[in-house]
């Protein structure tokens, strides 16, 4: 959140959310503790330059504490290929207690197969499907530094989000991963 979007009235709550005392914030921002106290109690309107120093410090601290894809992702990617059958997919889903798998070709994800697609295959074709027949489009791919807000928005529309670095898939994130991390 850029410092321009912070309001002076939010200073105390933001400082507390970052687990900082007035003295600690003052030291980091290069201002006095009494200035922080007066701003928080709304007894003083700071100069623009002092407010800018304080909120730039808060912005920097907020970014450092923000969770990103690299903090949430699973590094071990369990996937299937387009030519695999549904039986192998079911075995992997059971063994690893997961509800969707990326479809991998080489080091690239080319799709995703979900429990719903497997169930449809079992009900309609009695399990004689290959993954390429039931897979969905490839899930979105994000960088290691993508924020949890962006990942959360993507997970509203996709069952998984893949994480990539230098063109290689290095991890994946599901809704349950995000819930587990946020609820700690």
C-alpha positions in Angstrom: 0.0 0.0 0.0 1.7 3.2 -1.0 2.1 5.9 1.7 -0.2 8.3 -0.1 -3.1 5.9 0.6 -2.6 5.9 4.3 -4.7 8.3 6.4 -3.3 10.1 9.4 -6.1 8.7 11.6 -4.9 5.2 10.7 -1.4 5.7 12.0 -2.0 4.2 15.4 -3.7 1.1 14.0 -1.1 0.5 11.3 1.7 0.9 13.8 0.0 -1.6 16.1 -0.6 -4.0 13.3 3.1 -3.9 12.6 3.8 -4.5 16.3 5.8 -1.3 16.7 5.9 1.1 19.6 5.8 4.8 19.0 9.5 5.0 19.9 10.4 2.2 17.4 8.4 3.9 14.6 9.9 7.3 15.4 13.4 5.9 15.3 12.9 4.1 11.9 11.2 7.2 10.4 13.8 9.6 11.7 11.3 11.7 13.7 10.6 12.2 17.4 8.4 9.9 19.5 6.4 12.9 20.7 5.6 13.8 17.1 4.1 10.3 16.6 2.2 10.6 19.9 0.8 14.0 18.9 -0.3 12.8 15.4 -2.0 9.7 16.9 -3.9 11.7 19.4 -4.8 14.2 16.7 -3.2 17.1 18.5 -0.9 18.0 15.7 -1.1 18.0 11.9 2.5 17.1 10.7 4.3 18.9 7.9 4.2 17.1 4.6 7.8 16.1 4.8 7.4 14.5 8.3 4.2 12.7 7.3 6.0 11.5 4.1 8.9 10.1 6.2 6.5 8.3 8.5 4.3 6.8 5.8 7.2 5.8 3.6 8.6 3.9 6.6 5.2 2.2 7.2 5.0 1.4 3.5 8.4 -0.2 3.6 7.6 -2.2 6.7 4.3 -3.4 5.3 5.9 -4.6 2.2 8.5 -6.5 4.1 5.8 -8.3 6.2 3.5 -9.1 3.2 3.2 -12.7 2.3 4.0 -13.6 -1.3 3.7 -16.7 -3.4 7.1 -17.9 -2.3 5.9 -18.1 1.3 2.8 -20.1 0.5 3.6 -22.4 -2.4 4.2 -26.1 -2.4 7.6 -26.8 -4.0 6.8 -30.4 -4.7 4.6 -30.5 -7.7 2.6 -33.6 -8.2 1.2 -33.8 -11.7 0.0 -36.0 -14.5 0.6 -36.0 -18.3 -2.0 -35.7 -21.0 -1.6 -39.3 -22.0 -2.2 -40.7 -18.4 -5.4 -42.4 -17.6 -8.0 -41.5 -15.0 -7.0 -44.4 -12.8 -3.5 -43.0 -12.2 -5.0 -39.6 -11.5 -7.3 -41.0 -8.9 -4.5 -42.9 -7.2 -2.4 -39.7 -7.0 -5.3 -37.7 -5.6 -6.0 -40.3 -3.0 -2.4 -40.8 -2.0 -1.6 -37.1 -1.6 -5.1 -36.0 -0.5 -5.4 -33.4 -3.2 -8.4 -32.4 -5.3 -6.7 -31.1 -8.5 -3.5 -31.8 -10.4 -1.6 -29.8 -13.0 -1.1 -31.5 -16.3 2.6 -31.3 -17.1 4.4 -31.6 -20.4 8.2 -31.3 -19.9 8.6 -28.5 -17.3 5.5 -26.6 -18.4 1.9 -26.8 -17.2 -0.5 -27.4 -20.1 -3.7 -27.8 -18.1 -5.3 -28.9 -14.8 -7.5 -31.9 -13.9 -10.0 -31.6 -11.1 -12.0 -34.0 -9.0 -15.1 -32.8 -10.8 -13.6 -33.7 -14.2 -12.6 -37.1 -12.9 -16.1 -37.7 -11.5 -17.7 -36.8 -14.8 -15.5 -39.2 -16.6 -16.3 -42.0 -14.1 -20.0 -41.4 -14.4 -20.2 -40.9 -18.1 -17.5 -43.1 -19.6 -16.9 -45.6 -16.8 -13.3 -44.4 -16.2 -11.9 -45.0 -19.7 -10.7 -41.4 -20.2 -7.3 -40.1 -20.8 -6.4 -36.8 -19.1 -6.2 -34.9 -22.3 -9.9 -35.5 -22.8 -11.0 -34.1 -19.4 -8.4 -31.5 -18.5 -9.2 -27.9 -18.2 -7.1 -25.0 -19.5 -3.8 -24.3 -17.8 -4.1 -22.4 -14.5 -2.6 -18.9 -14.1 1.1 -18.6 -13.5 2.5 -16.0 -11.2 6.0 -15.0 -10.0 7.5 -15.8 -6.6 6.8 -12.1 -5.5 3.1 -12.1 -6.3 1.1 -10.8 -3.3 -1.5 -13.0 -1.5 -4.2 -10.5 -2.5 -3.5 -11.2 -6.2 -3.3 -14.9 -5.6 -6.6 -14.8 -3.6 -8.3 -13.1 -6.5 -7.0 -15.7 -9.0 -8.1 -18.6 -6.8 -11.7 -17.3 -6.9 -11.8 -18.4 -10.6 -9.2 -21.2 -10.8 -8.6 -24.3 -8.7 -4.8 -23.8 -8.5 -2.2 -21.1 -9.2 1.2 -22.1 -10.4 4.4 -20.3 -9.4 7.1 -19.9 -12.0 10.6 -18.5 -12.0 12.7 -18.1 -15.2 10.1 -19.9 -17.2 10.2 -23.0 -15.0 7.2 -24.1 -12.8 8.6 -24.1 -9.2 5.5 -24.4 -7.1 1.7 -24.4 -6.8 -0.9 -22.8 -4.5 -4.4 -24.0 -3.7 -7.2 -22.3 -1.8 -6.5 -24.6 1.2 -2.9 -23.5 1.2 -3.9 -19.9 1.3 -6.5 -20.5 4.1 -4.0 -22.4 6.1 -1.4 -19.7 5.9 -3.7 -16.7 6.5 -5.4 -18.4 9.5 -2.2 -18.9 11.5 
